[in-house]
Amino acid sequence: MLLPEPTRRQTILRLALPIIAGMLSQSLINLIDAAMVGSLGEVPLAGVGIGGYAMFLITSLVFGLSSGVQAQTARRHGEEAWESRAIPLNAGLVIAVILSLPITVLCLWQAPRLLALINQDPAVNTVAVEYFRWRVLSLVAVAMIFCFRGFWNGIQQTGIYLRIILMMHVINVATSLALIFGYLGLPTMGAAGAGAGTSLSLFAGLVIWVVLSARHAAGSGFLGSFPGRLTFATTLRLAAPHSFQQLWFAAGYAVLFWILGQIDTSSVAVGHVLVNLSLLLILPGVGLGMAAMSLVGQALGREAHGDAHRWGWEVVHLAWLCLTSLALPIVLFPEAVLGLFLHDPALINLGRVPLQLTALMIVMDAAALVLAQALLGAGANRIVMTTTLSLQWLVFLPLAWWIGVSLEQGLLGIWWAQLGYRCLNSAWFAIIWQRRRWLRIQV
């Protein structure tokens, strides 16, 4: 298949680049937060890490609201139903509040028990609980921001997401620094200040989203009319599978690290570096996939079924090129990359080949990254959920245990199994895309 025509390639990149930049900036701010807390010692740093992972799990419960709103918005945009494009956003915001408030209360109450499931060190958990409680206060803001992001991405205004998230990052750094170390007469909160600063930045970002949308999306129905029962039902039908998938996908990584822990501590340490690098390197693929979600949804709204199918493969080809360019230096210079994170020659030697396999994985995973998002744009959320979780939990994780632990092939054996799993994942999504049954889904 040929590469996209220049104009179509420009359309894809125009949508994807702001999303990718926003995601990369989020990764950067996490590193900055870690650096600020890291100066307080290893216990606060570990506590923030555990609390942050717990927040990631809780956030996954509302993560699907973004794709639920985006799929419907893109479809209305393609149908040229300008006055009703924001009705799914209204529904998403109502659902976000209804879901987030009881979850927040439950997490505030049960925080010690939840964190104890992840970590058993009392000193670390004391910090983690305090940090997590500050972070979870912003769950309602996170859920609503997901909805706004879905709406603006759905109408191809992805640059707004980047601008707002950069403003949020500036607020986050300033408030976190002031609260961690007690600057400007504020209380010295230590690691908890990082959680409070992040929550304040999220609420500030929510205010910006509301003001911007009230100014520019009123004509699309934003806050102008209450959504009907069908819109609420459709939003929940699309959001629930994606949230469920995200929750169990994250839990799968916890199981992976438990399996690595059955081998030895070195495997856990190297595995953490490899996983974090892979999650960073796939961000361009995820960003391109989110662009595909909008393009496919809008093409289906125009009933241009052939164009919707073509967008999927064109975005996949760009993702292959982009991810290959990122993977090549890692394949050629694995020791140099690992040396940025690991300082023990034995650990670097242990991670050298698995890192090269990781580079191959992200290229092999390109089709799955893009086509899964494209299928979300078509409303095939349940198909994406069942495919992703079935291959992760029924294929990869059992293989990882059998090869890595039972057959004693260790970290390297698990990473070979993961490479095979990623290839199978992409092949399966390619088959689903080619069968085109997703064309018949109503959104």
Buried (B, 14 or more C-beta within 10 A) or exposed (E): EEEBEEEBBEBBBEBBBBBBBBBBBEEEBBEBBBEBBEEBEEBBBBBBBBBBBBBBBBBBBBBBBBBBBBBBBBBBBBBEBEEBBBBBBBBBBBBBEEBBEEBBEEBEEEBEEBBBEBBEBEEBBBBBBBBBBBBBBBBBBBBBBBBBBBBBBBBBBBBBBBEBBEBBBEBBBBBBBBBBBBEEEBEEBBBBBBBBBBBBBBBBBBEBBBEBBEEEBEEBBBBBEEBEEEBBEBBBBBBBBBBBBBBBBBBBBEBBEEBBEEBEEBBBBBBBBBBEBBEBBBBBBBBBBBBBBBBBBBBBBBEBBEBBBBBBBBBBBBBBEBBBEBBEEBBEEBEEBBEEBBEEEEBBEBBBBBBBBBBBBBBBBBBBBBBBBBBBBBBBBBBBBEBBBEBBBEBBBEBBBBBBBEEEBBBBBBBBBBBBBBBBBBEBBBEBBEEEEBBEBEB
